[in-house]
């Protein structure tokens, strides 16, 4: 009877050791996934910031162009009204 209980306990220990090994693998996989997601997030943020700067520059150029055209139009209207 003692031998049977010992065998059951050894079997249970073996099962638990296997579960621990699986959990370690799962943990490593999850950590790798989190690291990959963090890298992708950082890359996306960097791209978004770069695009924001480009759009801001384009917007400023466009605003200057509109302002200059409006100024020219005002000058032409002044000349025509004189």
mmCIF file of the N, C-alpha and C atoms, coordinates in Angstrom:
data_MODEL
# 
_entry.id   MODEL 
# 
loop_
_atom_site.group_PDB 
_atom_site.id 
_atom_site.type_symbol 
_atom_site.label_atom_id 
_atom_site.label_alt_id 
_atom_site.label_comp_id 
_atom_site.label_asym_id 
_atom_site.label_entity_id 
_atom_site.label_seq_id 
_atom_site.pdbx_PDB_ins_code 
_atom_site.Cartn_x 
_atom_site.Cartn_y 
_atom_site.Cartn_z 
_atom_site.occupancy 
_atom_site.B_iso_or_equiv 
_atom_site.pdbx_formal_charge 
_atom_site.auth_seq_id 
_atom_site.auth_comp_id 
_atom_site.auth_asym_id 
_atom_site.auth_atom_id 
_atom_site.pdbx_PDB_model_num 
ATOM 1   N N  . UNK A 1 1  ? 0.828   -1.185  0.000   1.00 0.00 ? 1  UNK A N  1 
ATOM 2   C CA . UNK A 1 1  ? 0.000   0.000   0.000   1.00 0.00 ? 1  UNK A CA 1 
ATOM 3   C C  . UNK A 1 1  ? 0.876   1.253   0.000   1.00 0.00 ? 1  UNK A C  1 
ATOM 4   N N  . UNK A 1 2  ? 1.917   1.224   0.775   1.00 0.00 ? 2  UNK A N  1 
ATOM 5   C CA . UNK A 1 2  ? 2.839   2.342   0.844   1.00 0.00 ? 2  UNK A CA 1 
ATOM 6   C C  . UNK A 1 2  ? 3.493   2.575   -0.509  1.00 0.00 ? 2  UNK A C  1 
ATOM 7   N N  . UNK A 1 3  ? 3.819   1.497   -1.173  1.00 0.00 ? 3  UNK A N  1 
ATOM 8   C CA . UNK A 1 3  ? 4.460   1.570   -2.489  1.00 0.00 ? 3  UNK A CA 1 
ATOM 9   C C  . UNK A 1 3  ? 3.520   2.184   -3.515  1.00 0.00 ? 3  UNK A C  1 
ATOM 10  N N  . UNK A 1 4  ? 2.247   1.848   -3.437  1.00 0.00 ? 4  UNK A N  1 
ATOM 11  C CA . UNK A 1 4  ? 1.249   2.387   -4.354  1.00 0.00 ? 4  UNK A CA 1 
ATOM 12  C C  . UNK A 1 4  ? 1.099   3.895   -4.160  1.00 0.00 ? 4  UNK A C  1 
ATOM 13  N N  . UNK A 1 5  ? 1.053   4.327   -2.920  1.00 0.00 ? 5  UNK A N  1 
ATOM 14  C CA . UNK A 1 5  ? 0.929   5.759   -2.624  1.00 0.00 ? 5  UNK A CA 1 
ATOM 15  C C  . UNK A 1 5  ? 2.184   6.492   -3.092  1.00 0.00 ? 5  UNK A C  1 
ATOM 16  N N  . UNK A 1 6  ? 3.329   5.880   -2.894  1.00 0.00 ? 6  UNK A N  1 
ATOM 17  C CA . UNK A 1 6  ? 4.594   6.486   -3.328  1.00 0.00 ? 6  UNK A CA 1 
ATOM 18  C C  . UNK A 1 6  ? 4.615   6.640   -4.854  1.00 0.00 ? 6  UNK A C  1 
ATOM 19  N N  . UNK A 1 7  ? 4.118   5.622   -5.550  1.00 0.00 ? 7  UNK A N  1 
ATOM 20  C CA . UNK A 1 7  ? 4.067   5.685   -7.020  1.00 0.00 ? 7  UNK A CA 1 
ATOM 21  C C  . UNK A 1 7  ? 3.116   6.788   -7.486  1.00 0.00 ? 7  UNK A C  1 
ATOM 22  N N  . UNK A 1 8  ? 1.991   6.918   -6.824  1.00 0.00 ? 8  UNK A N  1 
ATOM 23  C CA . UNK A 1 8  ? 1.028   7.966   -7.163  1.00 0.00 ? 8  UNK A CA 1 
ATOM 24  C C  . UNK A 1 8  ? 1.636   9.349   -6.943  1.00 0.00 ? 8  UNK A C  1 
ATOM 25  N N  . UNK A 1 9  ? 2.349   9.482   -5.821  1.00 0.00 ? 9  UNK A N  1 
ATOM 26  C CA . UNK A 1 9  ? 2.981   10.755  -5.523  1.00 0.00 ? 9  UNK A CA 1 
ATOM 27  C C  . UNK A 1 9  ? 4.076   11.072  -6.545  1.00 0.00 ? 9  UNK A C  1 
ATOM 28  N N  . UNK A 1 10 ? 4.857   10.068  -6.921  1.00 0.00 ? 10 UNK A N  1 
ATOM 29  C CA . UNK A 1 10 ? 5.901   10.269  -7.929  1.00 0.00 ? 10 UNK A CA 1 
ATOM 30  C C  . UNK A 1 10 ? 5.291   10.641  -9.278  1.00 0.00 ? 10 UNK A C  1 
ATOM 31  N N  . UNK A 1 11 ? 4.168   10.008  -9.612  1.00 0.00 ? 11 UNK A N  1 
ATOM 32  C CA . UNK A 1 11 ? 3.467   10.326  -10.856 1.00 0.00 ? 11 UNK A CA 1 
ATOM 33  C C  . UNK A 1 11 ? 2.951   11.767  -10.814 1.00 0.00 ? 11 UNK A C  1 
ATOM 34  N N  . UNK A 1 12 ? 2.385   12.141  -9.674  1.00 0.00 ? 12 UNK A N  1 
ATOM 35  C CA . UNK A 1 12 ? 1.863   13.511  -9.517  1.00 0.00 ? 12 UNK A CA 1 
ATOM 36  C C  . UNK A 1 12 ? 3.004   14.530  -9.590  1.00 0.00 ? 12 UNK A C  1 
ATOM 37  N N  . UNK A 1 13 ? 4.127   14.221  -8.976  1.00 0.00 ? 13 UNK A N  1 
ATOM 38  C CA . UNK A 1 13 ? 5.296   15.103  -9.040  1.00 0.00 ? 13 UNK A CA 1 
ATOM 39  C C  . UNK A 1 13 ? 5.744   15.258  -10.488 1.00 0.00 ? 13 UNK A C  1 
ATOM 40  N N  . UNK A 1 14 ? 5.783   14.159  -11.215 1.00 0.00 ? 14 UNK A N  1 
ATOM 41  C CA . UNK A 1 14 ? 6.184   14.190  -12.624 1.00 0.00 ? 14 UNK A CA 1 
ATOM 42  C C  . UNK A 1 14 ? 5.216   15.057  -13.437 1.00 0.00 ? 14 UNK A C  1 
ATOM 43  N N  . UNK A 1 15 ? 3.934   14.902  -13.187 1.00 0.00 ? 15 UNK A N  1 
ATOM 44  C CA . UNK A 1 15 ? 2.931   15.709  -13.894 1.00 0.00 ? 15 UNK A CA 1 
ATOM 45  C C  . UNK A 1 15 ? 3.109   17.198  -13.588 1.00 0.00 ? 15 UNK A C  1 
ATOM 46  N N  . UNK A 1 16 ? 3.333   17.496  -12.330 1.00 0.00 ? 16 UNK A N  1 
ATOM 47  C CA . UNK A 1 16 ? 3.515   18.892  -11.934 1.00 0.00 ? 16 UNK A CA 1 
ATOM 48  C C  . UNK A 1 16 ? 4.790   19.476  -12.533 1.00 0.00 ? 16 UNK A C  1 
ATOM 49  N N  . UNK A 1 17 ? 5.857   18.689  -12.586 1.00 0.00 ? 17 UNK A N  1 
ATOM 50  C CA . UNK A 1 17 ? 7.096   19.157  -13.211 1.00 0.00 ? 17 UNK A CA 1 
ATOM 51  C C  . UNK A 1 17 ? 6.878   19.446  -14.691 1.00 0.00 ? 17 UNK A C  1 
ATOM 52  N N  . UNK A 1 18 ? 6.090   18.614  -15.349 1.00 0.00 ? 18 UNK A N  1 
ATOM 53  C CA . UNK A 1 18 ? 5.772   18.826  -16.770 1.00 0.00 ? 18 UNK A CA 1 
ATOM 54  C C  . UNK A 1 18 ? 4.962   20.107  -16.940 1.00 0.00 ? 18 UNK A C  1 
ATOM 55  N N  . UNK A 1 19 ? 4.004   20.315  -16.043 1.00 0.00 ? 19 UNK A N  1 
ATOM 56  C CA . UNK A 1 19 ? 3.209   21.546  -16.110 1.00 0.00 ? 19 UNK A CA 1 
ATOM 57  C C  . UNK A 1 19 ? 4.087   22.777  -15.908 1.00 0.00 ? 19 UNK A C  1 
ATOM 58  N N  . UNK A 1 20 ? 5.017   22.703  -14.973 1.00 0.00 ? 20 UNK A N  1 
ATOM 59  C CA . UNK A 1 20 ? 5.928   23.818  -14.724 1.00 0.00 ? 20 UNK A CA 1 
ATOM 60  C C  . UNK A 1 20 ? 6.747   24.101  -15.978 1.00 0.00 ? 20 UNK A C  1 
ATOM 61  N N  . UNK A 1 21 ? 7.234   23.036  -16.617 1.00 0.00 ? 21 UNK A N  1 
ATOM 62  C CA . UNK A 1 21 ? 8.015   23.206  -17.847 1.00 0.00 ? 21 UNK A CA 1 
ATOM 63  C C  . UNK A 1 21 ? 7.164   23.872  -18.933 1.00 0.00 ? 21 UNK A C  1 
ATOM 64  N N  . UNK A 1 22 ? 5.917   23.435  -19.065 1.00 0.00 ? 22 UNK A N  1 
ATOM 65  C CA . UNK A 1 22 ? 5.024   24.033  -20.054 1.00 0.00 ? 22 UNK A CA 1 
ATOM 66  C C  . UNK A 1 22 ? 4.743   25.504  -19.735 1.00 0.00 ? 22 UNK A C  1 
ATOM 67  N N  . UNK A 1 23 ? 4.566   25.797  -18.469 1.00 0.00 ? 23 UNK A N  1 
ATOM 68  C CA . UNK A 1 23 ? 4.307   27.177  -18.071 1.00 0.00 ? 23 UNK A CA 1 
ATOM 69  C C  . UNK A 1 23 ? 5.519   28.067  -18.354 1.00 0.00 ? 23 UNK A C  1 
ATOM 70  N N  . UNK A 1 24 ? 6.711   27.526  -18.164 1.00 0.00 ? 24 UNK A N  1 
ATOM 71  C CA . UNK A 1 24 ? 7.913   28.304  -18.474 1.00 0.00 ? 24 UNK A CA 1 
ATOM 72  C C  . UNK A 1 24 ? 7.980   28.624  -19.963 1.00 0.00 ? 24 UNK A C  1 
ATOM 73  N N  . UNK A 1 25 ? 7.658   27.625  -20.784 1.00 0.00 ? 25 UNK A N  1 
ATOM 74  C CA . UNK A 1 25 ? 7.647   27.846  -22.236 1.00 0.00 ? 25 UNK A CA 1 
ATOM 75  C C  . UNK A 1 25 ? 6.584   28.875  -22.590 1.00 0.00 ? 25 UNK A C  1 
ATOM 76  N N  . UNK A 1 26 ? 5.398   28.720  -22.017 1.00 0.00 ? 26 UNK A N  1 
ATOM 77  C CA . UNK A 1 26 ? 4.310   29.664  -22.286 1.00 0.00 ? 26 UNK A CA 1 
ATOM 78  C C  . UNK A 1 26 ? 4.704   31.077  -21.869 1.00 0.00 ? 26 UNK A C  1 
ATOM 79  N N  . UNK A 1 27 ? 5.350   31.188  -20.738 1.00 0.00 ? 27 UNK A N  1 
ATOM 80  C CA . UNK A 1 27 ? 5.781   32.502  -20.245 1.00 0.00 ? 27 UNK A CA 1 
ATOM 81  C C  . UNK A 1 27 ? 6.775   33.131  -21.216 1.00 0.00 ? 27 UNK A C  1 
ATOM 82  N N  . UNK A 1 28 ? 7.736   32.335  -21.692 1.00 0.00 ? 28 UNK A N  1 
ATOM 83  C CA . UNK A 1 28 ? 8.711   32.861  -22.653 1.00 0.00 ? 28 UNK A CA 1 
ATOM 84  C C  . UNK A 1 28 ? 8.033   33.318  -23.935 1.00 0.00 ? 28 UNK A C  1 
ATOM 85  N N  . UNK A 1 29 ? 7.079   32.526  -24.393 1.00 0.00 ? 29 UNK A N  1 
ATOM 86  C CA . UNK A 1 29 ? 6.351   32.890  -25.614 1.00 0.00 ? 29 UNK A CA 1 
ATOM 87  C C  . UNK A 1 29 ? 5.576   34.183  -25.400 1.00 0.00 ? 29 UNK A C  1 
ATOM 88  N N  . UNK A 1 30 ? 4.907   34.304  -24.274 1.00 0.00 ? 30 UNK A N  1 
ATOM 89  C CA . UNK A 1 30 ? 4.148   35.521  -23.979 1.00 0.00 ? 30 UNK A CA 1 
ATOM 90  C C  . UNK A 1 30 ? 5.067   36.731  -23.874 1.00 0.00 ? 30 UNK A C  1 
ATOM 91  N N  . UNK A 1 31 ? 6.203   36.559  -23.238 1.00 0.00 ? 31 UNK A N  1 
ATOM 92  C CA . UNK A 1 31 ? 7.152   37.674  -23.118 1.00 0.00 ? 31 UNK A CA 1 
ATOM 93  C C  . UNK A 1 31 ? 7.629   38.095  -24.498 1.00 0.00 ? 31 UNK A C  1 
ATOM 94  N N  . UNK A 1 32 ? 7.925   37.128  -25.352 1.00 0.00 ? 32 UNK A N  1 
ATOM 95  C CA . UNK A 1 32 ? 8.356   37.453  -26.718 1.00 0.00 ? 32 UNK A CA 1 
ATOM 96  C C  . UNK A 1 32 ? 7.257   38.188  -27.478 1.00 0.00 ? 32 UNK A C  1 
ATOM 97  N N  . UNK A 1 33 ? 6.008   37.753  -27.312 1.00 0.00 ? 33 UNK A N  1 
ATOM 98  C CA . UNK A 1 33 ? 4.891   38.426  -27.971 1.00 0.00 ? 33 UNK A CA 1 
ATOM 99  C C  . UNK A 1 33 ? 4.734   39.860  -27.471 1.00 0.00 ? 33 UNK A C  1 
ATOM 100 N N  . UNK A 1 34 ? 4.837   40.042  -26.177 1.00 0.00 ? 34 UNK A N  1 
ATOM 101 C CA . UNK A 1 34 ? 4.720   41.387  -25.612 1.00 0.00 ? 34 UNK A CA 1 
ATOM 102 C C  . UNK A 1 34 ? 5.849   42.269  -26.133 1.00 0.00 ? 34 UNK A C  1 
ATOM 103 N N  . UNK A 1 35 ? 7.065   41.739  -26.180 1.00 0.00 ? 35 UNK A N  1 
ATOM 104 C CA . UNK A 1 35 ? 8.196   42.511  -26.696 1.00 0.00 ? 35 UNK A CA 1 
ATOM 105 C C  . UNK A 1 35 ? 7.986   42.887  -28.154 1.00 0.00 ? 35 UNK A C  1 
ATOM 106 N N  . UNK A 1 36 ? 7.478   41.945  -28.949 1.00 0.00 ? 36 UNK A N  1 
ATOM 107 C CA . UNK A 1 36 ? 7.216   42.230  -30.360 1.00 0.00 ? 36 UNK A CA 1 
ATOM 108 C C  . UNK A 1 36 ? 6.150   43.305  -30.503 1.00 0.00 ? 36 UNK A C  1 
ATOM 109 N N  . UNK A 1 37 ? 5.094   43.198  -29.711 1.00 0.00 ? 37 UNK A N  1 
ATOM 110 C CA . UNK A 1 37 ? 4.016   44.192  -29.764 1.00 0.00 ? 37 UNK A CA 1 
ATOM 111 C C  . UNK A 1 37 ? 4.546   45.568  -29.370 1.00 0.00 ? 37 UNK A C  1 
ATOM 112 N N  . UNK A 1 38 ? 5.394   45.610  -28.349 1.00 0.00 ? 38 UNK A N  1 
ATOM 113 C CA . UNK A 1 38 ? 5.970   46.888  -27.915 1.00 0.00 ? 38 UNK A CA 1 
ATOM 114 C C  . UNK A 1 38 ? 6.839   47.489  -29.021 1.00 0.00 ? 38 UNK A C  1 
ATOM 115 N N  . UNK A 1 39 ? 7.636   46.656  -29.700 1.00 0.00 ? 39 UNK A N  1 
ATOM 116 C CA . UNK A 1 39 ? 8.465   47.157  -30.810 1.00 0.00 ? 39 UNK A CA 1 
ATOM 117 C C  . UNK A 1 39 ? 7.591   47.691  -31.936 1.00 0.00 ? 39 UNK A C  1 
ATOM 118 N N  . UNK A 1 40 ? 6.546   46.936  -32.293 1.00 0.00 ? 40 UNK A N  1 
ATOM 119 C CA . UNK A 1 40 ? 5.643   47.376  -33.361 1.00 0.00 ? 40 UNK A CA 1 
ATOM 120 C C  . UNK A 1 40 ? 4.941   48.677  -32.977 1.00 0.00 ? 40 UNK A C  1 
ATOM 121 N N  . UNK A 1 41 ? 4.552   48.772  -31.722 1.00 0.00 ? 41 UNK A N  1 
ATOM 122 C CA . UNK A 1 41 ? 3.885   49.989  -31.233 1.00 0.00 ? 41 UNK A CA 1 
ATOM 123 C C  . UNK A 1 41 ? 4.837   51.184  -31.334 1.00 0.00 ? 41 UNK A C  1 
ATOM 124 N N  . UNK A 1 42 ? 6.091   50.971  -30.945 1.00 0.00 ? 42 UNK A N  1 
ATOM 125 C CA . UNK A 1 42 ? 7.077   52.048  -31.008 1.00 0.00 ? 42 UNK A CA 1 
ATOM 126 C C  . UNK A 1 42 ? 7.322   52.464  -32.460 1.00 0.00 ? 42 UNK A C  1 
ATOM 127 N N  . UNK A 1 43 ? 7.387   51.479  -33.364 1.00 0.00 ? 43 UNK A N  1 
ATOM 128 C CA . UNK A 1 43 ? 7.576   51.790  -34.788 1.00 0.00 ? 43 UNK A CA 1 
ATOM 129 C C  . UNK A 1 43 ? 6.391   52.573  -35.342 1.00 0.00 ? 43 UNK A C  1 
ATOM 130 N N  . UNK A 1 44 ? 5.181   52.153  -34.988 1.00 0.00 ? 44 UNK A N  1 
ATOM 131 C CA . UNK A 1 44 ? 3.982   52.868  -35.432 1.00 0.00 ? 44 UNK A CA 1 
ATOM 132 C C  . UNK A 1 44 ? 3.971   54.303  -34.920 1.00 0.00 ? 44 UNK A C  1 
ATOM 133 N N  . UNK A 1 45 ? 4.319   54.461  -33.667 1.00 0.00 ? 45 UNK A N  1 
ATOM 134 C CA . UNK A 1 45 ? 4.358   55.799  -33.076 1.00 0.00 ? 45 UNK A CA 1 
ATOM 135 C C  . UNK A 1 45 ? 5.397   56.663  -33.777 1.00 0.00 ? 45 UNK A C  1 
ATOM 136 N N  . UNK A 1 46 ? 6.550   56.069  -34.060 1.00 0.00 ? 46 UNK A N  1 
ATOM 137 C CA . UNK A 1 46 ? 7.610   56.806  -34.750 1.00 0.00 ? 46 UNK A CA 1 
ATOM 138 C C  . UNK A 1 46 ? 7.150   57.219  -36.155 1.00 0.00 ? 46 UNK A C  1 
ATOM 139 N N  . UNK A 1 47 ? 6.511   56.291  -36.870 1.00 0.00 ? 47 UNK A N  1 
ATOM 140 C CA . UNK A 1 47 ? 5.999   56.622  -38.204 1.00 0.00 ? 47 UNK A CA 1 
ATOM 141 C C  . UNK A 1 47 ? 4.936   57.714  -38.138 1.00 0.00 ? 47 UNK A C  1 
ATOM 142 N N  . UNK A 1 48 ? 4.059   57.619  -37.141 1.00 0.00 ? 48 UNK A N  1 
ATOM 143 C CA . UNK A 1 48 ? 3.001   58.627  -36.989 1.00 0.00 ? 48 UNK A CA 1 
ATOM 144 C C  . UNK A 1 48 ? 3.608   59.999  -36.694 1.00 0.00 ? 48 UNK A C  1 
ATOM 145 N N  . UNK A 1 49 ? 4.623   60.035  -35.851 1.00 0.00 ? 49 UNK A N  1 
ATOM 146 C CA . UNK A 1 49 ? 5.277   61.306  -35.535 1.00 0.00 ? 49 UNK A CA 1 
ATOM 147 C C  . UNK A 1 49 ? 5.953   61.889  -36.775 1.00 0.00 ? 49 UNK A C  1 
ATOM 148 N N  . UNK A 1 50 ? 6.607   61.036  -37.551 1.00 0.00 ? 50 UNK A N  1 
ATOM 149 C CA . UNK A 1 50 ? 7.257   61.487  -38.780 1.00 0.00 ? 50 UNK A CA 1 
ATOM 150 C C  . UNK A 1 50 ? 6.225   62.033  -39.769 1.00 0.00 ? 50 UNK A C  1 
ATOM 151 N N  . UNK A 1 51 ? 5.114   61.311  -39.910 1.00 0.00 ? 51 UNK A N  1 
ATOM 152 C CA . UNK A 1 51 ? 4.051   61.756  -40.817 1.00 0.00 ? 51 UNK A CA 1 
ATOM 153 C C  . UNK A 1 51 ? 3.443   63.071  -40.330 1.00 0.00 ? 51 UNK A C  1 
ATOM 154 N N  . UNK A 1 52 ? 3.301   63.202  -39.010 1.00 0.00 ? 52 UNK A N  1 
ATOM 155 C CA . UNK A 1 52 ? 2.767   64.441  -38.438 1.00 0.00 ? 52 UNK A CA 1 
ATOM 156 C C  . UNK A 1 52 ? 3.675   65.625  -38.781 1.00 0.00 ? 52 UNK A C  1 
ATOM 157 N N  . UNK A 1 53 ? 4.990   65.430  -38.645 1.00 0.00 ? 53 UNK A N  1 
ATOM 158 C CA . UNK A 1 53 ? 5.924   66.519  -38.966 1.00 0.00 ? 53 UNK A CA 1 
ATOM 159 C C  . UNK A 1 53 ? 5.837   66.887  -40.443 1.00 0.00 ? 53 UNK A C  1 
ATOM 160 N N  . UNK A 1 54 ? 5.761   65.875  -41.303 1.00 0.00 ? 54 UNK A N  1 
ATOM 161 C CA . UNK A 1 54 ? 5.674   66.128  -42.741 1.00 0.00 ? 54 UNK A CA 1 
ATOM 162 C C  . UNK A 1 54 ? 4.392   66.886  -43.070 1.00 0.00 ? 54 UNK A C  1 
ATOM 163 N N  . UNK A 1 55 ? 3.278   66.435  -42.515 1.00 0.00 ? 55 UNK A N  1 
ATOM 164 C CA . UNK A 1 55 ? 1.994   67.101  -42.765 1.00 0.00 ? 55 UNK A CA 1 
ATOM 165 C C  . UNK A 1 55 ? 1.994   68.533  -42.237 1.00 0.00 ? 55 UNK A C  1 
ATOM 166 N N  . UNK A 1 56 ? 2.631   68.735  -41.103 1.00 0.00 ? 56 UNK A N  1 
ATOM 167 C CA . UNK A 1 56 ? 2.706   70.080  -40.536 1.00 0.00 ? 56 UNK A CA 1 
ATOM 168 C C  . UNK A 1 56 ? 3.497   70.999  -41.467 1.00 0.00 ? 56 UNK A C  1 
ATOM 169 N N  . UNK A 1 57 ? 4.615   70.505  -42.011 1.00 0.00 ? 57 UNK A N  1 
ATOM 170 C CA . UNK A 1 57 ? 5.405   71.296  -42.958 1.00 0.00 ? 57 UNK A CA 1 
ATOM 171 C C  . UNK A 1 57 ? 4.609   71.595  -44.222 1.00 0.00 ? 57 UNK A C  1 
ATOM 172 N N  . UNK A 1 58 ? 3.930   70.569  -44.745 1.00 0.00 ? 58 UNK A N  1 
ATOM 173 C CA . UNK A 1 58 ? 3.119   70.765  -45.949 1.00 0.00 ? 58 UNK A CA 1 
ATOM 174 C C  . UNK A 1 58 ? 2.009   71.771  -45.693 1.00 0.00 ? 58 UNK A C  1 
ATOM 175 N N  . UNK A 1 59 ? 1.389   71.683  -44.542 1.00 0.00 ? 59 UNK A N  1 
ATOM 176 C CA . UNK A 1 59 ? 0.316   72.605  -44.184 1.00 0.00 ? 59 UNK A CA 1 
ATOM 177 C C  . UNK A 1 59 ? 0.842   74.039  -44.095 1.00 0.00 ? 59 UNK A C  1 
ATOM 178 N N  . UNK A 1 60 ? 2.025   74.198  -43.496 1.00 0.00 ? 60 UNK A N  1 
ATOM 179 C CA . UNK A 1 60 ? 2.609   75.542  -43.386 1.00 0.00 ? 60 UNK A CA 1 
ATOM 180 C C  . UNK A 1 60 ? 2.921   76.102  -44.771 1.00 0.00 ? 60 UNK A C  1 
ATOM 181 N N  . UNK A 1 61 ? 3.476   75.260  -45.655 1.00 0.00 ? 61 UNK A N  1 
ATOM 182 C CA . UNK A 1 61 ? 3.759   75.712  -47.031 1.00 0.00 ? 61 UNK A CA 1 
ATOM 183 C C  . UNK A 1 61 ? 2.482   76.121  -47.744 1.00 0.00 ? 61 UNK A C  1 
ATOM 184 N N  . UNK A 1 62 ? 1.449   75.304  -47.586 1.00 0.00 ? 62 UNK A N  1 
ATOM 185 C CA . UNK A 1 62 ? 0.169   75.585  -48.234 1.00 0.00 ? 62 UNK A CA 1 
ATOM 186 C C  . UNK A 1 62 ? -0.429  76.889  -47.695 1.00 0.00 ? 62 UNK A C  1 
ATOM 187 N N  . UNK A 1 63 ? -0.339  77.081  -46.393 1.00 0.00 ? 63 UNK A N  1 
ATOM 188 C CA . UNK A 1 63 ? -0.868  78.317  -45.786 1.00 0.00 ? 63 UNK A CA 1 
ATOM 189 C C  . UNK A 1 63 ? -0.114  79.530  -46.313 1.00 0.00 ? 63 UNK A C  1 
ATOM 190 N N  . UNK A 1 64 ? 1.223   79.421  -46.429 1.00 0.00 ? 64 UNK A N  1 
ATOM 191 C CA . UNK A 1 64 ? 2.007   80.543  -46.976 1.00 0.00 ? 64 UNK A CA 1 
ATOM 192 C C  . UNK A 1 64 ? 1.629   80.814  -48.428 1.00 0.00 ? 64 UNK A C  1 
ATOM 193 N N  . UNK A 1 65 ? 1.409   79.749  -49.190 1.00 0.00 ? 65 UNK A N  1 
ATOM 194 C CA . UNK A 1 65 ? 1.017   79.893  -50.593 1.00 0.00 ? 65 UNK A CA 1 
ATOM 195 C C  . UNK A 1 65 ? -0.339  80.606  -50.689 1.00 0.00 ? 65 UNK A C  1 
ATOM 196 N N  . UNK A 1 66 ? -1.298  80.182  -49.889 1.00 0.00 ? 66 UNK A N  1 
ATOM 197 C CA . UNK A 1 66 ? -2.624  80.816  -49.891 1.00 0.00 ? 66 UNK A CA 1 
ATOM 198 C C  . UNK A 1 66 ? -2.511  82.276  -49.481 1.00 0.00 ? 66 UNK A C  1 
ATOM 199 N N  . UNK A 1 67 ? -1.729  82.546  -48.431 1.00 0.00 ? 67 UNK A N  1 
ATOM 200 C CA . UNK A 1 67 ? -1.547  83.914  -47.972 1.00 0.00 ? 67 UNK A CA 1 
ATOM 201 C C  . UNK A 1 67 ? -0.948  84.774  -49.087 1.00 0.00 ? 67 UNK A C  1 
ATOM 202 N N  . UNK A 1 68 ? 0.081   84.245  -49.764 1.00 0.00 ? 68 UNK A N  1 
ATOM 203 C CA . UNK A 1 68 ? 0.730   84.997  -50.853 1.00 0.00 ? 68 UNK A CA 1 
ATOM 204 C C  . UNK A 1 68 ? -0.244  85.239  -52.000 1.00 0.00 ? 68 UNK A C  1 
ATOM 205 N N  . UNK A 1 69 ? -1.039  84.244  -52.364 1.00 0.00 ? 69 UNK A N  1 
ATOM 206 C CA . UNK A 1 69 ? -2.022  84.407  -53.443 1.00 0.00 ? 69 UNK A CA 1 
ATOM 207 C C  . UNK A 1 69 ? -3.079  85.439  -53.056 1.00 0.00 ? 69 UNK A C  1 
ATOM 208 N N  . UNK A 1 70 ? -3.522  85.389  -51.821 1.00 0.00 ? 70 UNK A N  1 
ATOM 209 C CA . UNK A 1 70 ? -4.499  86.381  -51.350 1.00 0.00 ? 70 UNK A CA 1 
ATOM 210 C C  . UNK A 1 70 ? -3.910  87.786  -51.381 1.00 0.00 ? 70 UNK A C  1 
ATOM 211 N N  . UNK A 1 71 ? -2.636  87.911  -51.019 1.00 0.00 ? 71 UNK A N  1 
ATOM 212 C CA . UNK A 1 71 ? -1.956  89.204  -51.044 1.00 0.00 ? 71 UNK A CA 1 
ATOM 213 C C  . UNK A 1 71 ? -1.879  89.726  -52.480 1.00 0.00 ? 71 UNK A C  1 
ATOM 214 N N  . UNK A 1 72 ? -1.508  88.825  -53.405 1.00 0.00 ? 72 UNK A N  1 
ATOM 215 C CA . UNK A 1 72 ? -1.433  89.218  -54.813 1.00 0.00 ? 72 UNK A CA 1 
ATOM 216 C C  . UNK A 1 72 ? -2.801  89.625  -55.343 1.00 0.00 ? 72 UNK A C  1 
ATOM 217 N N  . UNK A 1 73 ? -3.817  88.869  -54.971 1.00 0.00 ? 73 UNK A N  1 
ATOM 218 C CA . UNK A 1 73 ? -5.180  89.178  -55.392 1.00 0.00 ? 73 UNK A CA 1 
ATOM 219 C C  . UNK A 1 73 ? -5.617  90.544  -54.845 1.00 0.00 ? 73 UNK A C  1 
ATOM 220 N N  . UNK A 1 74 ? -5.290  90.818  -53.596 1.00 0.00 ? 74 UNK A N  1 
ATOM 221 C CA . UNK A 1 74 ? -5.644  92.111  -53.000 1.00 0.00 ? 74 UNK A CA 1 
ATOM 222 C C  . UNK A 1 74 ? -4.932  93.243  -53.730 1.00 0.00 ? 74 UNK A C  1 
ATOM 223 N N  . UNK A 1 75 ? -3.652  93.025  -54.084 1.00 0.00 ? 75 UNK A N  1 
ATOM 224 C CA . UNK A 1 75 ? -2.908  94.044  -54.823 1.00 0.00 ? 75 UNK A CA 1 
ATOM 225 C C  . UNK A 1 75 ? -3.542  94.299  -56.185 1.00 0.00 ? 75 UNK A C  1 
ATOM 226 N N  . UNK A 1 76 ? -3.935  93.244  -56.878 1.00 0.00 ? 76 UNK A N  1 
ATOM 227 C CA . UNK A 1 76 ? -4.568  93.387  -58.183 1.00 0.00 ? 76 UNK A CA 1 
ATOM 228 C C  . UNK A 1 76 ? -5.904  94.112  -58.067 1.00 0.00 ? 76 UNK A C  1 
ATOM 229 N N  . UNK A 1 77 ? -6.672  93.778  -57.040 1.00 0.00 ? 77 UNK A N  1 
ATOM 230 C CA . UNK A 1 77 ? -7.952  94.443  -56.843 1.00 0.00 ? 77 UNK A CA 1 
ATOM 231 C C  . UNK A 1 77 ? -7.757  95.918  -56.530 1.00 0.00 ? 77 UNK A C  1 
ATOM 232 N N  . UNK A 1 78 ? -6.710  96.251  -55.783 1.00 0.00 ? 78 UNK A N  1 
ATOM 233 C CA . UNK A 1 78 ? -6.410  97.648  -55.461 1.00 0.00 ? 78 UNK A CA 1 
ATOM 234 C C  . UNK A 1 78 ? -6.041  98.406  -56.746 1.00 0.00 ? 78 UNK A C  1 
ATOM 235 N N  . UNK A 1 79 ? -5.246  97.771  -57.615 1.00 0.00 ? 79 UNK A N  1 
ATOM 236 C CA . UNK A 1 79 ? -4.835  98.411  -58.849 1.00 0.00 ? 79 UNK A CA 1 
ATOM 237 C C  . UNK A 1 79 ? -6.036  98.641  -59.764 1.00 0.00 ? 79 UNK A C  1 
ATOM 238 N N  . UNK A 1 80 ? -6.918  97.664  -59.787 1.00 0.00 ? 80 UNK A N  1 
ATOM 239 C CA . UNK A 1 80 ? -8.101  97.792  -60.664 1.00 0.00 ? 80 UNK A CA 1 
ATOM 240 C C  . UNK A 1 80 ? -9.052  98.857  -60.144 1.00 0.00 ? 80 UNK A C  1 
ATOM 241 N N  . UNK A 1 81 ? -9.154  99.017  -58.852 1.00 0.00 ? 81 UNK A N  1 
ATOM 242 C CA . UNK A 1 81 ? -10.085 99.993  -58.304 1.00 0.00 ? 81 UNK A CA 1 
ATOM 243 C C  . UNK A 1 81 ? -9.516  101.422 -58.371 1.00 0.00 ? 81 UNK A C  1 
ATOM 244 N N  . UNK A 1 82 ? -8.232  101.564 -58.611 1.00 0.00 ? 82 UNK A N  1 
ATOM 245 C CA . UNK A 1 82 ? -7.652  102.914 -58.677 1.00 0.00 ? 82 UNK A CA 1 
ATOM 246 C C  . UNK A 1 82 ? -7.771  103.505 -60.016 1.00 0.00 ? 82 UNK A C  1 
# 
